[in-house]
Amino acid sequence: MIWHLIAAVFCGLAAAGVALLLRKLSGQRLPKWIIPVFAGLGMLGYQVYTEYNWYELKQTQLPEDSVIVSEETKENFWRPWTYVVPMTGAFTLLDTSSLETRTMGDQQVAEFMLYRFERLHVDQVASQAYVLNCSSRELVPLQEDRAMNVKAMRRLSAEDPLHEAVCETQKP
């Protein structure tokens, strides 16, 4: 986070330098207030740039065998530009290297890890193990002792990206 602050300050200084140069080239006809305005716009521009490129940056850092199964866009009133172009503030990732499928009777069951990445003041990552019954589309989280938390069970739709990523690719 400190590096983002330092980068924002340098972007502000660079933009102020451009304003100072424009003022000199205009023969001092441009008002003095243009310098701090350019500095503020430079820092704001850097902040907007990093917020919108966070998702793409995280995608480049992910292993190739991972699959993004959901994205969440965020709109904030203190970031009015997000109402025009919403930014991705969180996403959920399926770790396909942790995917284990079994056939129990006539049911196909898969166990896997999901990771949720969220952009806050510091990036947060939460992991959770799940079991998915591909036939009934029931998704059950696993507790730390590997016991199923049946109270938190939910049923996925047939078109759910998680169901498709886990079950459709595993069919023989």
Secondary structure, 3 states (H helix, E strand, C coil): CHHHHHHHHHHHHHHHHHHHHHHHHCCCCCCCCHHHHHHHHHHHHHHHHHHHHHHHHHHHHCCCCEEEEEEEEECECCECHHHHCCEEEEEEEEEEEEEEEEEECCEEEEEEEEEEEECCCCCEEEEEEEEEECCCCEEEEECCCCCECHHHCEECCCCCHHHHHHHHHHCC
